[in-house]
Amino acid sequence: MVGTNQFFKKDLVITNKKFKSKIESLTFFAKLLERKKYAKNYSKVLDKVLEREDQFSTGIGNKIAIPHIRDDVMNQSVILFASVEPLEWNSIDSIKVEKIFFIAMSNKEGTNSHMDVIANLSRLFMNQEFVKDLNLVKDYQSLINLLDKYSESKKEVSNSSFKSSYDIVAITACPTGIAHTFMAAQMLEDTAKEMGIKIKVETQGTEGSKNVLTQNEIDNAKGAIIAVDKVVDLSRFAGKENVLEMGTKAVIKDARKEIQKILDNKGKKMPGTKLTTKNDDMNSEDLMSFKGFGKRMYKGIMNGVSYMLPFVIFGGILIALSFLTDIGNANTAGGNLGSVSPVAKWFNLLGNLSFGLMVPILSAYIAYGLVGKFGLLPGFICGLISAGQFVFQLDPATGTIDWLGTPKSSSGFFGGIAGAFLTSALIIVFVKYVFGNLPKSLNGIKNILFIPLFGTLIIAALFWIVNIPLIYVNYGFYKFLDIMGSNQYLAPLLGLVIGLMMAVDLGGPINKAAYLFSIATIESGSGTIAMAASMAGGMVPPLGIALSTSFFKKLWTQEERQTGATLYIMGLSFVSEGAIPFTAKNPKVLLPANIIGGAITGLLVGALQITLQAPHGGIFVFALVKSSLFDTIDLQIGLGITLYIVTILAGAIASMLIIYFLSKWQKRKVKDSNNVENNNDKNKFSFKNIKKLSNIFKKIKIYKYDLYNHFCTINRLCY
């Protein structure tokens, strides 16, 4: 096997050795590694390998054991081979071990090439011919000859090379990511090939993920096998049907059994909502390139928004609660409302702490979605600069700049998003072009020092300058909001546009754009019309459908009416996505109803000057609603809540009525169309009709002839 031979040493090939126990053998091997100067300290080697054995036995079956470690205790990476008398190892097939491969890897050298070799070696253990020929190994040279015989170049291409769709997809991962990961993968691939099934297996080893599954491959597969012994990210499998979760040991022991379970649909449904995908899914291997970068930008933003939302919701609600808790001090607090009483101040400080992190988190995880973990640090730093957390002060009104002044200048979401894109582009340049040609032996220092340190310094310095025009963009944004919110003619227009956008695609890109815009308006913690219109507009579609299933039952099936009841809860909780199944089934009726209902609600919110401080929560945060139409705080809150409920009901009722009238019109149109067709058929004597009549007459004639023959046969009149 090309590349593997370097790890086997003449003085680490042991034959015909007898041990009383597993521990005795491992102790002997550890001492031998120290004596031969391959390891620094045998006791540490022994501790590490026993720690690995405690997780579960490395006896993989076929009379083979593969104890393995990877630690700085090793001076160099080696593989010890031992042929021993039958030794109890608690193997997965309960058969005693006769061949031992002690894999001892060092952290000092580059890992990628080593891990590829170990992966190939691990797969050989699943080859029955190789296992059989191991009995012929008598010394170092015969072992090397055997490895050369089963070199990678002679192996058949596995099913994982297929680029078409797969029957089954799988992930394998073990704690060390050295052997069991690849053995489980090989067993799945070999067994699937024997069964005539197409499979793709993603391995998550020490060197990272290989043969990465795309979202399309996961969605289109009949089932999935998650064979892992450590925590892995399973978000890609959210909502996936027919999934089995187990350890690598179960797959290595009987892969056919697990595959058959998938074929018999015995897997479970994974929790969560199924991710929407398109054909532009990107492998993680494509992240460090500009290929499809433009298409990935939207996905990156959505990734950042998903990670940011918990910070926004938590911080926003706590800030709003601080004002609500401090309501008794409204007349005396002045500009300190929300921070007068100790409880209110506690809520306010904690809320601002979380709320203040939303732009850095957004920026960091947009970059993470575009270029992986390399983007987290510089993305977060750019986000902090955007949020005004770094030495820089700019007064947009006067243009005065103090480069090292107390930070006050913020570019907000605009800076956070732009900083993430700048980070991602420069990380690709650094990884692929600047540091891409370094020797493999420097991969480790490149990944933990060069890119994080020098890359982040360069990105931060560049963004420090780029952020200046973005501060002006953010300044203009808030001036625009001030004009829209304070003008009695423009506020309804703002509410209408946001309410309409929230109801168009129910959680899609248009909805998310309106929601992100609305969140940006409450960055300071104060309530805004945009946020109130966003939440109300998003509540209307599910509530409108729910009302329709209750008051116009004949329009819906029994199953739809039962499901419609849950839409009340989803609508009141501000979960717009609840309306998606109904809208997708009949978009010609429900899409106009959703849009008009959302637009009406948004328009009324703007006209009534209703504001909201909380970014989420639905009916549970209605106590945080105000209307600036009134002078006193009591009236602002009391009548504000009442009017807010009225606006949502108005939009939901309008949506319900539109559903009713459009459904009636649609049915009448279909009925009229059928009547026209029937009349045309009656008045039309076409060749097709002639043929139908001819066939009928033929059948009648045959039928009469058969009856005649039958009568003759019975009465013997024809003989």
Number of C-alpha atoms within 10 A of each C-alpha: 19 12 15 20 16 11 18 19 14 11 12 19 19 18 16 10 12 14 15 11 11 16 14 12 17 19 18 14 21 23 18 17 23 18 13 11 13 19 24 17 16 21 14 16 27 19 15 18 23 20 12 17 16 10 10 14 17 23 25 27 20 21 20 22 23 21 22 21 24 19 17 15 22 24 19 17 22 22 22 22 24 22 22 17 16 16 18 17 23 18 21 18 14 14 18 19 23 22 24 21 18 21 21 25 25 20 15 16 17 17 18 17 15 18 20 18 19 23 22 19 21 21 20 22 21 19 15 11 11 15 16 10 11 18 11 11 17 14 15 17 12 13 19 17 14 16 19 17 13 17 17 17 11 10 9 7 10 15 20 17 11 12 9 8 16 20 20 25 25 25 26 30 29 23 17 17 22 26 27 28 30 30 28 32 27 28 21 28 22 21 17 22 14 10 12 11 16 20 25 29 25 21 27 23 23 18 16 11 16 16 16 19 21 17 19 18 19 21 23 14 20 18 27 27 24 22 25 25 20 12 9 12 6 11 14 17 21 15 17 24 20 21 23 21 17 14 19 23 24 16 25 24 17 16 21 17 13 21 23 13 16 20 16 11 15 15 19 16 15 18 13 12 12 15 14 9 11 7 8 12 17 19 13 17 12 14 19 20 17 14 11 13 19 9 12 20 19 15 16 25 21 20 20 25 21 15 16 22 19 15 22 27 20 18 27 29 24 25 31 27 23 26 25 18 20 21 18 13 17 18 10 10 15 9 9 14 22 26 21 22 17 13 14 22 20 17 22 24 17 16 24 21 14 18 26 22 18 28 30 32 25 29 37 33 28 37 33 25 24 32 26 16 13 24 29 24 21 30 32 27 26 33 33 25 27 31 25 21 18 20 15 19 19 21 14 17 8 7 8 10 14 12 13 10 13 14 17 14 26 28 25 25 24 20 29 31 27 22 34 34 23 20 35 33 20 18 27 20 17 17 19 13 11 13 16 14 9 11 10 14 14 14 18 16 11 18 14 11 12 17 21 18 14 12 21 24 14 15 21 21 11 15 22 18 10 15 22 20 13 21 23 18 18 21 18 13 16 13 12 11 18 13 12 20 24 13 14 14 12 16 26 25 20 21 33 26 20 34 39 27 27 33 33 23 20 24 19 15 16 17 23 18 16 22 24 17 16 21 25 23 20 21 21 13 24 15 24 27 33 33 30 30 37 34 29 33 38 35 36 40 36 33 33 32 29 27 20 24 23 15 12 15 13 12 15 14 11 12 8 14 19 14 15 25 17 14 25 20 17 20 26 20 18 25 23 25 20 24 27 17 10 17 22 11 10 11 14 14 20 26 23 18 31 35 22 25 33 38 28 25 35 37 24 25 34 30 22 20 26 32 27 29 30 31 27 24 15 19 16 11 18 19 17 19 25 30 27 17 14 14 9 11 16 13 15 19 22 14 18 28 22 14 20 26 15 15 26 28 19 19 30 32 20 21 29 27 19 21 24 20 13 16 17 14 13 14 12 12 12 12 12 12 11 12 12 12 11 12 10 11 12 10 8 11 10 9 9 10 13 11 11 11 12 12 12 11 12 12 12 12 12 11 11 12 12 12 12 11 12 12 13 13 12 9 9 9 9 9 6
